[in-house]
Amino acid sequence: YERLVDRLLNKPQYGEQMARYWLDLVRFADTNGIHHDHYRDLSPYRDWVIRSFNENLPYDDFVRHQLAGDLYPNPTRDQLVASGFHRLHMIIDRGTMLPEESHTRNVIDRVTSVGSAFMGMTVQCAVCHDHKFDPLTMRDFYQLYAFFNNIDAEPETGGRSGPDFKRGLQEPYVLLTSPEQDARRAELISASQQAAERVEQLKQQLAQLEKQAKEPSAPSSDDAKPDADDAGKTDPPTKESLQADLKAAEAKLNRARSEQNNFEETLPGAMVMKERAEIRPAHILIRGAYDKPGEPVARNTPAFLPPLKAEGDGPRTRVELAEWFVSPEHPLTARVAANRFWQQLFGVGIVRTSEDLGAQGEWPSHPDLLNYLAWRFRDSGWDVKALMREMVLSETYRQSSHASPAEFAKDPQNRLLARGSRYRLDAEVIRDQILFTSGMLVDTMFGKSVKPPQPDGLWKAVALPSSYPNQFVADTGDKTRRRSVYTFWKRGLPPPQMTILNAPTREECVARRERTNTPLQALLLMNEPEYIRAERRLAAMTLAQPPAERIAFAYETVTSQLPKEGDVAALAKGLEDLEALYRDKPDLAKSLIEDEPLGAASPAELAAWTMLVNALYNLDITKKRQ
């Protein structure tokens, strides 16, 4: 078992699984949200999160790089990309509200995300008054606000054209190019500059010629003889020739700029945090109103927590704030992280309200255990894999979920951890599991988000005509079968395969997903065309097995368990009924199997097995961790 755990921790899919929870927490998405909901490419940040977990980046560096990666001396690409944490908030389109209001909203969102991600507190409750339950004042909030108030960026989206808009970037950003791409870019920029200089030169010559034409001409003599020194000289350019040259030069400039823009659109980039040279003052905002500044405040941390150790007499920096978060004296950072990692494994945190460890949150079920995990985590050098390994190898995690009715009645929510946790898998896991067990999952990692097919017309209700993109165009081929962590996430209408099964919309920081049980979820799992294709593929794989082993093969492939004798008998009877149905209705069978190769099977047989696999994927045992 220990060797199995170590193998799983070292698989690249470990980072993809861990990243899902963090992306919920920091409300990662592929669009801006709010009104136009334009495309925004933050995939480099997502990829950095995945790599960080796979490479076991110490959690204290994980925190430092996100809070202040851009302020490191000679920051690496990864540190700059990590600072994109501050650019994940929703951003409104230019002209929708006053820039000052947009700026204030953005900074409040940054402070809120820092409070949610690293403090486990609802700090946003102190925007317009002192927190009613936790020891956080308005002054505390706006002292934190002052750290994130100084971004050197426009508070709203840019124009709706140009390579930056098309590739979903807004300054400040860094290019993530190769040396070859840098060389080609420099070549195209040089060509554009030369063409622009030629156009300017011709414009000046034409203006000079027109000026000379307006000046009085000097007296001339009909008897004037040509100077011997003028022999061989060309005639000066005429207005008509200059205009023709200018027209050709402008066409060349347009071609050069078009070629440069087309190339720029292909270059990868990452939005980052950047400080202004001149520090923007911060104030307590009266009732949280952007246009009612009150008393000025300096950068500082909440008074109820250990004091910030500042260096020098100048303004405190985000680097010092990051160090404060991961200092041994800080009581929250390690506890918040350990509680969430526990929640990932057990379905519920030691503190159930993992988004709120404050006075309004639930008291920890095992406070000493949470203290122990936080202490072990911090003293291990913030080793995430070591913490996950210790929890997975514990007797508590390895318990069976079976219990007597009396035990369930005594502790229905399993807060005493007397049995193994049992809960429904997340939407992404259910989808990835269907694709994996059918042999259709594509393991390609990283890169831009992809769009698996979804029902037509869903974006029409939320996409304005001027939104980019305003129409959903599904990807094709292998892109449609990549892991769900790479699925394109439109804030205005996230992928329905995910949200129907309780994935968040990514408009707000979500530390804990709700789990509901609705008929729509069953309808999705039974009728989603992508899942039906996977079921056909697994049915064809099953039919390639010896007849006596087929039911056991399909059952074990889907559920990871061997079927009981009664299960085999029930499934065999269902299969017999389905085959009879499809023999009587061959058109129905053909519409179900589409173009799936039949091999030695008949259409009725493949259709029957497809529906049997459909039933297996919808079993309770398949969709739940137990």
N, C-alpha and C positions, 0 to 999 in steps of 0.2 A: 504493500500500500504506500509506503514511504517513497519507493522508487517511482511509483505511478504519479504521486503528487509532484515530485521533482521534475518528472518529464512534462507534466502539464504546466508547471510554472515556467518552463523554458521554451514552451511552444509559442510561436508568434501570435497565435490567437489569444493568448493570455492578455497581452496588451490591448487587443481590440475589445475584449470583454471588460477589462478594468476601465478603459476609456469611456465606455457607454455611460457609466454612472457619473463620471466627472463632467461629461458633456451636458448631461441633464442639469447638473449643479451650476454650470456657468452659462446656461441657456445658449449653447452653440446652435447656429442655424446658417443656412445658405442665402438668406435674404434679410433685408433691413427691418422688415416689419413696418407697421403703421402705414396706412393709406397706400402709397405706390408699391411698397414692398419690393424694391429693386433687388436684383442679384448682388450678392456680396460674397467674394471668395475668401473664406477663412479656413480652407482645407489644410494649409500648412500648419496652422495651430493644432487642428485635430490630429494630424499626423505626428506632430511633436509630442502630444500627449500619449499616443500609442507607443512611440519609441521610448519615451521616458519610463513607462511602466515595464516594457520589455527589457530595457537596459538596466532596470532597477535603480534609476536615478534616486538618490536619497531624497526623502520627502521634504527635508528642510531646503534643499536646493530647488526642488519642485516649486516650493512656495516662493523662494527668493527670486527665481528667474521670472515668474509670472508677475510678481509685484514690482520688480525693479530691474529686469534683465537689460533694459535699454540704457541703464545708468552705470553699468559695469565699465571699467577701463577696457577699451578695445573689446567690446562685447562680441561674442561669437554669433553666428547665424542663429543657432538654437536659442540663445538668450534673447535675441531680438524677437524671434518668432514667438517665444513664450510671453513676451510683454504684450502680445496681441490679446491677452486676457482682458486688457482694459478697453479693447475695441469691440467686444462681443455684444454690447448692449444694442437695443433697438435704436435706429436713427431715423429721424423724420426727414421728409423731402424738403428741399429749399423752397421757401415761399409759403409754407404751411403755417408757420408761426414765427414770431420774432426770434432772431438768432440768439438773443440773450436768454430767452426762455428755453430754447433747445439746449443751449450749453448747460444751463442749470439742471435740466432733466437728465442729461447725460452723466453729469458728475454725481448726482444723487444715485443714479443707477450703478455707477462704479462703486460707490461706498456701500450700497446695498449688497452687491455681489461679493465684495470683500467680507462684509459681515456674515453673509450666508455661508460662503465657502470656507472661511478660516476661523470664524468665531462661533458659528452655530447660533447666531442671535438675530433677532428681528430689529436691526439697528434703524431701519427706515421708519420705525414708529416714532423716532425722535426728530423727524424732519420739521414738524411744526409745533411740537411741544415736548416737554420732558417725557421720557418713556414712562407709561403708567404702571409698569410692573417690574421692569429691570432697572438697575442703577445706572441708567444712561441718560444724560441730560442733552438738551439741544446744543449746549456748548461742546460737549463731547463729540456729538455728531459732526458739527461744522469744523471742529479741529481735525477730524479725519478727512472731511470734505476738502480741506485746504491742501492735503497731499495730492489730490487727484484733479485739482482745479486748474492746473497749469499746463494742460496739454496744448501742444503746438499743432492744432488741427481745426478745421472748420467744424462747427457744431452740427451742420446739416449735410445732406448729400450734395455732390457737385453737379455739374451740368449733365444733361442726358445724351451726351455724345462723346466721342473720343475713345482711345484705347483703354484708358483707365476705367471708364464707365462700363465698357463692354466686358472687361475681364473682372469686374467686381472689386476694384481697388479704389481707395481714397487715401490721399496723403494724410499723415506720413506713412510710407511703406518702404520695404527693402526688396530689391530684386533678388530672386533665388536662381540666378543664371549660371550656366557653365562658362568656362573660358571661351569656348567656341561661340556661344551666344553673345558674350560680351564683345568679342571681336566683330561679329557681324553687325551688332547694334551700333558700334562705333563707326563702322564703315557706312551704314545707312544714314546716321546722323551727320557725318561729314559730307556725304553727297547732298543731303537736304540743305546744309549750310552753304555749300558752294553754289547750289542752284539759287538759293535766296540772295546771296551776294551778287550773283550775275543779274538777277532781276532788279535789284536795287541800283546797280551800276547803270543799267540801261535806262531806268527811270530818271536818274540824274542827268544822263546825257540828253535824253529827250526834253527834260525841263530846261536844260541849258540852251538847247537849240531853239526851243520856243521863245525863250527869253531874248535870244539874239535876233530872232525874226521881228520882235516888237520894237527893237532899238532902231533909231534913224541910221541909214546906211551912209558910209563915207563917200565923198565925191569920187567919181571914177573917170578915167581918160580913155577914150576910144583908141588912143595911140599907144596905150601901155603895152609893152612887150613882155612876154613871159621871162621870168628870171631863170637863168641857167641852173640855179640850185633847186628849182621846183621840178626839174626833170625826174621822171620815175615815181613821183609821189601819186598816191591814190586820191581820188576825189573824196571830200569829207562826206560822212554819212548824211543821208537825207532823212527828213521826218518820216517818210513812208518806210524806208528801210529799217529805221530804229523801231518803229511800231511793229513791223513784222518780226524783228529779232525779239522784241519784248514779249510778243504773243507766244513765240516758240519757247522762250525761257520760262514763262509762267506755266506753260503746259508741262515742261520738264520738271519744274518745281512741284507741281501738283502730283505728278507721277512719283517723284522721289518721296514726298510726304505721305502719299497713299501707301507706298511700299513700306516705309518706315512704320506707319501706324498699323498696317496689317501684321508686320513682324512683332511690333510691341504687344499686340493683343495675344500673341502666343507665349509671351514670356511669363514665367511664374513669379509671383510676388507675394509678400505677406504684410498685412497692415500691422503697425507696431505703435508703441507708446513713444512719445518724444516730449521733452520739456521745453517750454519757452525760455528764451534768454532772460527776459524780464518777468519776474514772478508776479503773477496776477493776484491781487489781494482777495482775501476771503472774509465773509461776514456771516454772522448769524442772520438768517433770513426770517423776518417776522412772519409768523404763520406759514413759513415755507414758501412765501411768495418771492419769485425771482426779482421783482422790481421794488422790493421793500427791504433793502439791506439795513441791518441793525449794527450792533457792536462788531468791530473787526476782531478776527481771531487768528492765532498763529497755529502752525502745524503741531499737533500733539495727539496723544492717545487718551482713551477714556480714563478718568481719574480713579475708577474703582479697580483697575487692573494695575499690575506693576508698572512703575514709571519707565518712560522711554529713555534709554541711555544715548544721549546725543553727543556728537563729536564736534568741537569747535563752537564758535559763536554765531555762525550763519544760520540760515533757515534749515530746519531738519529736512531730510530727504527721504524718498521712498526706500532707499537702501537701508537707512536706519530703521524705518518702519518694518521692513522685511526681517531684519535681524531681531527686532523686538518680538515679532510673531513666533520665531523659532528659538527664542532664548529659553534656557532651562526654567526660568522663573515664570514663564507664561503658562497659566493654568488651562487654557482652552484649546490651543492648536492641536496638541497630541490627542487629547480626549475626543475632540470633534472628529478627527480623522479615524481614530481607532473605532469609535462607535459606528461610523459609516462603513468601514471595512467589515465589521461584524454584521451589519445589516445586509451587506451584499451576500454573505454566506448563509445567514440564518433567516433572511426574509424580513426581520424586524430588528431594530437596534436595541442595545441594552437600555438606552434612552429611546423609547419608541418614537418620540417627536425629534427625529434627527435633524430637522431643520431649525429646531428651537430648543436649546439646552437651558434657556432662561427660566424665570419663575412661572411662566405660563406653559412650559413644556412639562412632559410627564417625568416623574422622578425615576432615576435608573432602577431597573429591576435588581441589578447586582452591582451596587456602587463600588465595592471593593474590587470586583473583577474589572470594571472599567478603569479604575485607578491603576491596577496591575498592568493591563494592556497598554495604557498610555505610557507608563513608566518603562515597560519593556521596549516599546516602540522608540521612544526617545533615546534610551541608553544603548540601543542596538545600532545607533548611527542613523536613525530614521529609515531603517531597512524595511521596505514595504513587503517584499517577498518573504522575508523571515517572519514577519507578523502574520501574513496570510498562511504560511506553512504551519506555524504553531497552532493557529485556530483550526485549520483543516485536519491536523493530526490529533486534535483533542478528542477525548472520549465523548464530550458533549456533542461535537459535530457528527461523530460516527454512530450515534444512536439510531435505532429504528424509529420510524414515525408511528408505528403501531402501538396502541395503548388500549386498555380496557375502557368500557363506557364510564365506569366510575372515575377513572383518571381523567378522561375528557371532561366530565362534569365538574371535577374539582378545579381544573385549570384549563378551560376551553381555549384560551389564547396561547397556551404554552409559555407563559412568562416565567415559570419556574425552571424551564429547560429540562424537564424530567423525561422528555422524549425528543426524537428528531423533529426538526422543523418541516412543515409541509405547506407549500404555497405554490400558486400558479406561476409559471415562468413568464418572463417579460416578452413583449411582442416581438422584439428582435430575435430573441432566442428561439421562439416558436418558429418563426420564418426560417431562420438559419438552419434549424434542426430538420425541417422538412426538406430543404434543398440539399443538406449534407447527406441525410440517410437515403435520398434518391440518387445520389451520385452527381447532382447538378450544381453543387456549390462551387463557385470560382474563388480561389484563395488569393487572387491578386490583391496586394496591399497598397495603400496610400493613393494619392492623386485626387483629382477633382471628384466631387460628389456625382453620383449617377442617379438616373431616373428610371426605376422599374415601372412597368406598365400599371396604369390605374384607370378606372372608368372614365370615359370621355366627358368633358364638359365641367369637371369639378372646379377648375380654376375660374370659370366664367363668372361665378357669383362673387369672387373676391378680387379679381385682377382688373384694375383700371386700364383703359385703352393705352395709356402712356406708360404703364408699368413695363419693366424689362426683367425677365420675359413676361409677357401677358398671356401666353398660351403654353399649355403643357405638351411637350413633345417627348415621348418615351424613348429611352435608349433601346438599342437592339443588341443581340448577340450576348457575349459573355458579360457585358456590363449589367444586364438585367438580373444576373445571378450572383452578384457579389454580396459579401456580408452586409447586413443591414446597417452597420455603423457608418457605411459610406453612402447611404441613401440621401438624396437631395431633400433638404428640409426647408420647405417654404413656410414661414411663420403664419401667413394668412390662411394657409390650408396645408398642414403637414400631411405626409402620406397616410391615407386612411387605413392601410394594413397595420400601421403602428398605433394610431390614436384610438382606433376602435378597441384595442387591447390595452388602453390606458397609458400609452406613451404621452409625455407632456408636449405642449405646443412649442416650447422653448421661448416663450415670451417672458417668462420669469424664471428665477433660480428655483429649481426643484430638487430637494434632497431626498424625497421619499415619494415614490409613485403610489397612487391609490390603486387598489385592485377591486374591480367590480365584476359582476357576473350578469351578462345581458344576452337576450336572444340574438342580437346583432352580431355578437362575437361568434356564436355557433354558425350563423349564416355565412359570415366571412370565411371561416375555416372550411366549410363544406362547399363553397361555391367560387372562391377566388380562382380565376383562370390559371394564374401562376402556380398555385398549389395543385390544381388538377393535372397540369403538365407534369409536375414532380411525381404525382401519384401514378400516372401512366408509366413513367419511366421505372419506378420501383416495381410496378406490376409486371412489366416486361422482364426486369431482372429476376423477379420471383419465378416466373414461368420458365426461366432457364435452369431452375433447380430441379432435382428429382421430384416427381409428384408427391411422394410421401413426406418430403421435407419442406414443402412450399409454405404451408401455414406457419410452421415454426420459424422458418427463415424470415418471413414478412413480419411476424410478431416481434421477434427478437431484434430485427433491424430497427423497428420503429420505437419499441419500448425499452430496449436493452435488457429485457427479461425473457425467460423461457415461458411459454404458455402452459397453463394447467390443463389437465385432461378435459375438464368441462369447457374451458375456453376454446380448445381445438374443436370439440364437437359443435359448439354454437357457431363458430366461424365457418366450419364445413357446411353446416345446414344453410347458413346465410349465403355462402358462395353458390350452393346448388340452386337456391331460389333465384339468385341474381342471373345465373347463366340461363335458366329457363325463361326469365323475363326478356333478356336480350336476344335469345333465339327467336322469340315471338315478335320482337320489335327490332329488326336489323338496322333500320334507319337510325334509331335511337343509339344503338351500339356504335355505329359509324360516326355519329356526331360527337360521341364521347371520346373515342380513341383518336380521332382526327388522322394525322399522318404518322402516328407511332408505328414503327416496323412490327409486323405481326410474328415473324419467325414461323414456328410451326403451329402457333395458336390461331384460333378462329376469332373473328371480331367479337363474338358474344363472350368468349372466354377472357380475352384481354379486358373487355369492358367490365365484366364481373369482378375480375381481380382488381381493377382500378377502383371500383366502389368499395371493395373490401379494404384496400389500403386506405381509402378515404375514411372509413369507419375507424381504422386503427389510429390514424392521426388525430381523430377527434375523441379518443378515449381519455378519461380523466387521468389515467396513469401516464399518458404521453405528455400532457400539458402541465404537469405539476412536478415540482421538486419534492421528493419524499424518500 
